Each structure stands twice: as structure tokens, then as C-alpha cells.
Amino acid sequence: MTDMQERFQRLLDAVVAEGHECGLQVAVYRDGQLVVDAWAGVADSASGRPVDGETLFPVFSVSKGIAATVMHLLVERGLVNYDTRVAEVWPEFVGQGKAATTLRHVLAHTAGLPFMPEEISYTEMSDWTTMCALLAHMTPDTPPGSCWNYHALTYGWLVGEIARRVSGRTFGELLAEEICRPLGLDSLFIGIPDTVASRVAILEDAVGATTPLEVPGPRGIPAWMEPLTLMMNRPDTRRACLPSATGIMSARALARMYAALLPGGVDGIELLPPARVHEATREQALDSGPHAGTPVGMGLGYQLLPNLGGASTPTPGFGHGGHGGANGFADPNHRLAVGFTKTRCTVDNVALERVLAALYTEGD
């Protein structure tokens, strides 16, 4: 581990010194063993608080891969299946053209509900019951299964409420009991407790970043939430459980979760059997409408990464990235799991590109 650890530490120190990043962490598991656990820079540019191995970072949509993992655990236990109609377990959801919507549609972002309810604020967004009631009464923008449209925020309540209905437990309870407890994780949250607030990094935008122009009509991310860095620096948002966006964690914890999804797992713990992971990472397709059969480019809640290491493989990597550049994924072909967290939200993710280049040339 020493040579690889030192190599990545030098890389992180360099990307901070060169001004690409302010603070970041990288963790890598190989064959179930932690082989890189590195960090550099500051967690808060204003105070100069340094990043360490216990620093927690908001990771935005990286949360979606974790939410998907929770749902696959419930499917594996027979509490629900991918083609269960949502209204069967969530009766209030049935109206407004949603009767045919399935869990598969939700996980694959083809449920037709990508837009946030209008005229809400942080108060409503932080209230689980309110948001689920609003979504249950919304009319799909497109018929379920007929169109892929990224459910940037709504994915979280849809997945989380289905999980709650079939398990009798809140999403936070499921995450703590089914993922964090067996893996010994104390640094992975979707909705933080007060006790870890001082460990959370302060996000910042890259120099020259601009806020998107406000445009009329429904949006997946409303204008009042922009810039998203400020949203995730808010104490109320950090404490809100939104399984699509409010994940706060360390790279080490994120990588460990993905390591537990690979054959053999980590420390003897496999969160899911290989057959379930294979099903969850099979590319999905539209199942209705004029474009039925068209692949949508992702699995069931996971983004697919077919070209890790520079070569297309029959078994793709899988995981999920987040706004600003955080990422977590598993690579079955190379027996790797990676967590990457950072403070500066960038569009051109130079740091991650250099991390991946180093990872896949390691030992050359």
C-alpha cells in the first residue's frame, strides 16, 4: 500500500498546489482492501480548517447510487420487485396517469416526474411527508416508460418513499441499519445528525462560475436553489434526508460501500450477491411509446461506466457522480472501488481525471 498511497498523496497535493482544487479526498479499495486513503487542502477556505480523513463532504447526486443500493437490498429480500407498480405499495400515487409507473421506471429515470413541484421553499423541501404528498398528486410530464429524463431531485423522494412503504422504516433508518452498521461506517449520511456538523466541509464554486438564468416553466432544479453550493452549505439542507442529493460523507466510507458490492465484498461482507448486482447494472431501455426498446444509458439507479481503464468491457463499472465532481463507483473488471470527494464544484473535473489516470496506470 505504501507506494500507491504515496503516489496518490503526491497527486492530491499537486492538484491543490496548482489551484485546481481547495480540498479533497480519494479512497481506493482493491480486492476488498483499502489501498489508498489520501487527502489534501482545506475543508473551509475562510477559516483554513484542513481536510483530514474524517472530513465529510456534501456529494450531491452521488447519493443516488447509495439510494439505489438500499432499494436493491429490499428487492433481494423479496419486499418489492423492479416491476412492482408504485401504486401497489403507495396507494396515493395512483392518479394523474401514474397507474402504470413501476419501481423500474423510478430507478431508471423514466417515471416521467423529473420536475420539482412549483411554489415550494426549503421548508417544504425538508419535510418528507409534504414532498411525497405533492409528488403523489403530480401528473407525469411524459407517460411512464416512454422517455428518459433525469430526475435530479424527485428521484430521492420516489425511491425513499417506496422503500419506506415496503419496509416500514424511514430511508435514514434503512441506510444506518442496512449499510452503515454492517460495514462499520460512521462517515456516510443522507441527512446529518448535529453531532457531525463540525466535520462537514464548506463547498465553494470554481472561479468564474455563473448561476443559470431563471427560465419560466417547471424545472428539475428550481432557480431558487441555485447556486447549489449555497444550498448544501445551509444547515437545514444538510440535515434534510433527500436520497437524491443531500449525501454527506467521506471518500473512505463511499469507497467501502462500493467495495461491498463487488464479489467477495469487504471484510467478508457482500451487501448484494453478484447476481443481484448484475441485474441492477444491466442497461435499461424505454418500455413504452414510439421509442420503446431504446437504451437509456444507465442501469437501475446506477450510472454505467463501460470504459474504465481505457477499454470497453462486457461488465461495466457502476456508481454515480454528483454536481461539482464528487464520485463513487465500483469496477468489477479491475476489482476496484473508488470514493472521490471535494469542496470546489467544477465543470471540468481535472482532479478526478488525473486520479483515474493514475489509478489505471498504477504499476506501469
C-alpha positions as CSV (number, residue, x, y, z in Angstrom):
1,M,0.0,0.0,0.0
2,T,2.8,2.4,0.8
3,D,4.0,3.1,-2.8
4,M,0.5,3.5,-4.1
5,Q,-0.6,5.6,-1.1
6,E,2.4,8.0,-1.6
7,R,1.8,8.3,-5.3
8,F,-1.8,9.4,-4.8
9,Q,-0.8,11.7,-1.9
10,R,1.6,13.5,-4.2
11,L,-1.1,13.8,-6.8
12,L,-3.6,15.4,-4.4
13,D,-1.0,17.7,-3.0
14,A,-0.2,18.8,-6.6
15,V,-3.8,19.5,-7.7
16,V,-4.2,21.7,-4.6
17,A,-0.9,23.5,-5.1
18,E,-1.7,24.1,-8.8
19,G,-5.0,25.7,-7.8
20,H,-7.4,23.1,-9.4
21,E,-8.9,22.2,-6.0
22,C,-9.1,23.6,-2.5
23,G,-9.7,20.4,-0.5
24,L,-10.4,16.8,-1.5
25,Q,-10.1,13.1,-0.5
26,V,-9.5,9.9,-2.5
27,A,-10.0,6.4,-1.3
28,V,-9.5,3.2,-3.2
29,Y,-10.3,-0.4,-2.4
30,R,-8.7,-3.3,-4.3
31,D,-9.8,-6.9,-3.7
32,G,-11.6,-5.7,-0.6
33,Q,-8.5,-4.0,0.9
34,L,-8.1,-0.2,1.4
35,V,-5.0,0.6,-0.7
36,V,-5.4,4.4,-1.0
37,D,-6.7,6.8,1.7
38,A,-5.4,10.2,0.9
39,W,-6.5,13.8,1.3
40,A,-5.2,17.4,0.8
41,G,-6.1,21.0,1.2
42,V,-8.6,22.8,3.3
43,A,-12.2,22.0,4.2
44,D,-13.1,25.7,4.7
45,S,-11.2,28.3,2.7
46,A,-12.4,31.1,5.1
47,S,-11.0,29.5,8.3
48,G,-8.3,27.4,6.8
49,R,-9.5,24.3,8.5
50,P,-7.6,21.4,7.0
51,V,-9.1,18.4,5.4
52,D,-8.4,15.1,7.2
53,G,-9.5,11.6,6.9
54,E,-12.7,12.3,9.0
55,T,-13.8,15.3,7.0
56,L,-17.3,14.9,5.5
57,F,-18.2,16.4,2.1
58,P,-21.6,17.1,0.5
59,V,-21.6,15.0,-2.7
60,F,-25.0,15.8,-4.3
61,S,-26.1,13.1,-6.7
62,V,-23.5,10.6,-5.5
63,S,-26.4,10.0,-3.1
64,K,-28.4,8.3,-5.8
65,G,-26.1,5.3,-6.1
66,I,-26.5,4.8,-2.3
67,A,-30.2,5.1,-2.5
68,A,-30.2,2.6,-5.3
69,T,-28.2,0.2,-3.2
70,V,-30.8,0.4,-0.4
71,M,-33.6,-0.4,-2.8
72,H,-31.7,-3.4,-4.3
73,L,-31.3,-4.8,-0.8
74,L,-35.1,-4.6,-0.4
75,V,-35.7,-6.3,-3.7
76,E,-33.2,-9.0,-2.8
77,R,-35.2,-9.7,0.3
78,G,-38.4,-10.0,-1.6
79,L,-40.2,-6.9,-0.2
80,V,-40.7,-5.5,-3.7
81,N,-39.6,-6.2,-7.2
82,Y,-38.5,-4.0,-10.1
83,D,-41.8,-4.3,-12.0
84,T,-44.0,-3.7,-8.9
85,R,-46.3,-0.8,-9.7
86,V,-45.6,2.0,-7.4
87,A,-49.3,2.5,-6.5
88,E,-49.4,-1.1,-5.2
89,V,-47.2,-0.1,-2.3
90,W,-48.1,3.6,-2.2
91,P,-51.8,3.8,-3.0
92,E,-52.0,7.7,-3.0
93,F,-49.7,7.6,-6.0
94,V,-52.2,6.0,-8.4
95,G,-53.9,9.1,-10.0
96,Q,-53.0,11.5,-12.8
97,G,-51.7,8.9,-15.3
98,K,-49.3,7.2,-12.9
99,A,-51.1,3.8,-12.5
100,A,-48.5,2.0,-14.7
101,T,-45.4,3.5,-13.1
102,T,-43.1,0.8,-11.7
103,L,-40.1,0.8,-9.5
104,R,-38.0,0.1,-12.6
105,H,-39.2,3.3,-14.1
106,V,-38.3,5.2,-11.0
107,L,-34.8,3.7,-10.7
108,A,-34.1,4.2,-14.5
109,H,-35.4,7.9,-14.5
110,T,-38.2,7.0,-16.9
111,A,-41.1,7.7,-14.5
112,G,-42.0,11.0,-16.1
113,L,-41.7,13.0,-12.9
114,P,-38.4,14.9,-13.3
115,F,-39.7,18.3,-12.3
116,M,-40.0,19.7,-8.8
117,P,-43.4,20.9,-7.6
118,E,-43.8,24.6,-8.1
119,E,-44.1,27.3,-5.4
120,I,-42.2,25.4,-2.6
121,S,-39.3,26.5,-0.5
122,Y,-36.6,25.0,1.7
123,T,-39.3,24.5,4.3
124,E,-41.4,22.2,2.2
125,M,-38.3,20.5,0.6
126,S,-37.1,19.5,4.1
127,D,-40.5,18.0,5.0
128,W,-40.7,14.4,3.8
129,T,-44.4,14.0,4.2
130,T,-45.2,17.2,2.3
131,M,-42.9,16.4,-0.6
132,C,-44.2,12.8,-1.0
133,A,-47.8,14.1,-0.9
134,L,-47.0,16.6,-3.6
135,L,-45.3,14.0,-5.9
136,A,-48.2,11.5,-5.4
137,H,-50.6,14.1,-6.9
138,M,-48.4,15.3,-9.8
139,T,-49.2,14.4,-13.4
140,P,-46.3,12.9,-15.3
141,D,-44.6,15.1,-17.9
142,T,-44.4,12.1,-20.2
143,P,-46.1,8.6,-19.9
144,P,-44.1,6.3,-17.7
145,G,-41.5,4.3,-19.5
146,S,-41.7,6.4,-22.7
147,C,-38.9,8.9,-22.2
148,W,-35.6,9.2,-20.2
149,N,-35.4,12.5,-18.2
150,Y,-33.0,12.8,-15.3
151,H,-34.9,13.1,-12.0
152,A,-32.4,15.3,-10.3
153,L,-34.3,15.7,-7.0
154,T,-37.6,13.9,-7.3
155,Y,-35.7,10.5,-7.6
156,G,-34.9,10.8,-3.9
157,W,-38.5,11.0,-2.6
158,L,-39.7,8.5,-5.1
159,V,-37.1,5.8,-4.2
160,G,-37.2,6.7,-0.5
161,E,-40.9,6.6,-0.1
162,I,-41.2,3.3,-1.9
163,A,-38.5,1.9,0.4
164,R,-40.4,3.2,3.5
165,R,-43.7,1.7,2.4
166,V,-42.4,-1.8,1.8
167,S,-40.0,-1.9,4.8
168,G,-41.8,0.2,7.4
169,R,-38.6,2.1,8.1
170,T,-37.5,5.6,7.0
171,F,-34.8,5.9,4.5
172,G,-32.4,7.2,7.2
173,E,-33.1,4.1,9.3
174,L,-32.5,1.8,6.3
175,L,-29.2,3.5,5.4
176,A,-28.0,3.3,9.0
177,E,-29.1,-0.3,9.7
178,E,-28.5,-2.0,6.3
179,I,-25.4,-0.3,5.0
180,C,-23.6,1.7,7.7
181,R,-23.9,-0.7,10.6
182,P,-22.7,-3.9,8.9
183,L,-19.9,-2.0,7.2
184,G,-18.9,-0.1,10.3
185,L,-19.4,3.3,8.7
186,D,-19.6,6.4,10.8
187,S,-18.9,8.8,7.9
188,L,-21.8,8.2,5.5
189,F,-25.0,10.1,5.9
190,I,-28.0,11.4,3.9
191,G,-29.2,14.0,6.4
192,I,-26.5,14.5,9.0
193,P,-27.1,14.4,12.8
194,D,-26.0,17.5,14.8
195,T,-23.0,15.6,16.2
196,V,-21.1,15.5,13.0
197,A,-21.8,19.1,11.8
198,S,-18.4,20.4,12.6
199,R,-16.8,17.7,10.4
200,V,-18.5,18.9,7.2
201,A,-16.6,20.8,4.6
202,I,-17.8,24.1,3.2
203,L,-18.4,24.0,-0.6
204,E,-17.4,26.7,-3.0
205,D,-17.8,27.4,-6.7
206,A,-15.0,27.5,-9.1
207,V,-13.7,30.9,-10.1
208,G,-15.9,32.4,-12.8
209,A,-18.8,30.1,-12.2
210,T,-22.2,31.6,-13.1
211,T,-25.7,30.9,-11.8
212,P,-28.0,29.5,-14.6
213,L,-30.5,32.0,-15.9
214,E,-34.0,31.7,-14.5
215,V,-36.4,30.4,-17.1
216,P,-40.1,30.0,-16.9
217,G,-41.8,26.6,-16.6
218,P,-41.1,23.5,-14.5
219,R,-37.5,22.6,-13.7
220,G,-35.8,19.7,-12.2
221,I,-33.7,22.1,-10.0
222,P,-35.7,25.3,-9.3
223,A,-33.9,28.6,-9.7
224,W,-34.3,29.4,-6.0
225,M,-31.9,26.6,-5.2
226,E,-29.1,28.0,-7.2
227,P,-26.2,28.1,-6.7
228,L,-26.2,24.5,-5.3
229,T,-23.1,25.2,-3.3
230,L,-25.0,27.6,-1.1
231,M,-27.9,25.1,-0.8
232,M,-25.6,22.5,0.6
233,N,-23.9,24.9,2.9
234,R,-27.2,25.5,4.6
235,P,-27.6,23.8,8.0
236,D,-31.3,22.8,7.2
237,T,-30.4,21.2,3.9
238,R,-27.5,19.3,5.4
239,R,-29.9,17.8,7.9
240,A,-32.6,17.0,5.4
241,C,-32.9,13.5,4.2
242,L,-33.1,13.7,0.4
243,P,-31.7,10.5,-1.1
244,S,-31.1,12.1,-4.5
245,A,-28.9,15.0,-3.3
246,T,-28.1,15.6,0.4
247,G,-25.5,12.9,0.9
248,I,-22.6,13.9,3.1
249,M,-19.7,11.5,3.6
250,S,-16.0,10.8,3.4
251,A,-14.3,9.2,0.4
252,R,-13.2,6.4,2.6
253,A,-16.8,5.5,3.6
254,L,-18.1,5.9,0.0
255,A,-15.4,3.6,-1.4
256,R,-16.1,1.0,1.3
257,M,-19.7,0.8,0.4
258,Y,-18.9,0.2,-3.3
259,A,-16.3,-2.4,-2.3
260,A,-19.0,-4.3,-0.5
261,L,-20.9,-4.5,-3.9
262,L,-18.1,-6.4,-5.6
263,P,-17.7,-10.2,-5.5
264,G,-16.2,-11.2,-2.1
265,G,-17.1,-7.8,-0.6
266,V,-15.1,-6.2,2.1
267,D,-14.1,-7.9,5.4
268,G,-16.4,-10.8,4.4
269,I,-19.4,-8.6,3.8
270,E,-21.2,-8.6,0.5
271,L,-24.1,-6.2,0.5
272,L,-25.7,-7.9,-2.5
273,P,-25.0,-11.2,-4.2
274,P,-23.3,-11.0,-7.7
275,A,-26.5,-12.0,-9.5
276,R,-28.4,-9.0,-8.0
277,V,-25.6,-6.6,-8.8
278,H,-25.6,-8.0,-12.4
279,E,-29.3,-7.3,-12.7
280,A,-29.0,-3.9,-11.2
281,T,-26.2,-2.9,-13.6
282,R,-27.9,-4.1,-16.8
283,E,-28.6,-1.2,-19.1
284,Q,-32.3,-0.3,-19.1
285,A,-34.4,0.6,-22.1
286,L,-37.7,2.5,-22.7
287,D,-40.6,0.1,-22.5
288,S,-43.5,2.1,-24.0
289,G,-44.2,4.8,-26.5
290,P,-42.8,5.3,-30.0
291,H,-39.2,4.8,-28.9
292,A,-39.8,1.6,-26.9
293,G,-36.6,-0.5,-26.8
294,T,-34.3,2.4,-26.9
295,P,-31.5,2.0,-24.3
296,V,-31.3,4.8,-21.7
297,G,-27.6,4.5,-20.9
298,M,-27.9,3.6,-17.3
299,G,-28.8,0.7,-15.0
300,L,-31.3,0.6,-12.2
301,G,-30.2,3.7,-10.2
302,Y,-26.5,3.4,-11.2
303,Q,-24.7,5.2,-13.9
304,L,-22.8,2.7,-16.1
305,L,-19.1,3.1,-16.8
306,P,-18.1,0.8,-19.6
307,N,-14.7,2.2,-20.4
308,L,-12.9,2.3,-17.1
309,G,-9.2,1.6,-17.7
310,G,-9.5,2.7,-21.3
311,A,-11.1,-0.4,-22.7
312,S,-14.7,-1.3,-23.3
313,T,-15.7,-4.4,-21.3
314,P,-18.7,-6.7,-21.1
315,T,-19.1,-5.9,-17.4
316,P,-19.3,-2.2,-16.9
317,G,-18.3,-0.3,-13.8
318,F,-21.1,1.3,-12.0
319,G,-21.7,4.1,-9.5
320,H,-22.9,7.7,-9.5
321,G,-21.3,11.1,-9.8
322,G,-22.5,14.3,-8.3
323,H,-22.7,18.0,-9.1
324,G,-19.3,19.6,-8.9
325,G,-17.3,16.4,-9.4
326,A,-17.7,14.1,-6.5
327,N,-17.9,10.4,-7.5
328,G,-18.2,6.9,-6.2
329,F,-18.0,3.7,-8.2
330,A,-17.1,0.0,-8.4
331,D,-15.1,-1.6,-11.2
332,P,-15.7,-5.4,-11.2
333,N,-13.2,-5.9,-14.0
334,H,-10.3,-4.4,-12.1
335,R,-11.7,-5.4,-8.6
336,L,-11.6,-1.7,-7.6
337,A,-13.9,0.6,-5.6
338,V,-13.3,4.3,-5.5
339,G,-14.6,7.3,-3.5
340,F,-13.7,10.9,-4.5
341,T,-14.9,13.9,-2.6
342,K,-14.1,17.6,-2.8
343,T,-15.0,21.1,-1.8
344,R,-14.8,23.0,-5.1
345,C,-17.6,22.5,-7.6
346,T,-16.1,22.4,-11.0
347,V,-17.3,21.6,-14.5
348,D,-14.0,20.3,-15.9
349,N,-13.0,17.7,-13.3
350,V,-9.3,17.8,-13.8
351,A,-8.6,16.2,-10.4
352,L,-10.8,13.2,-11.0
353,E,-9.3,12.7,-14.5
354,R,-5.8,12.7,-13.0
355,V,-6.9,10.3,-10.2
356,L,-8.3,7.9,-12.7
357,A,-5.3,8.1,-15.0
358,A,-3.0,7.3,-12.0
359,L,-5.2,4.5,-10.9
360,Y,-5.4,2.7,-14.2
361,T,-1.6,3.1,-14.9
362,E,-0.6,2.2,-11.4
363,G,2.2,-0.3,-11.5
364,D,3.2,0.5,-15.2
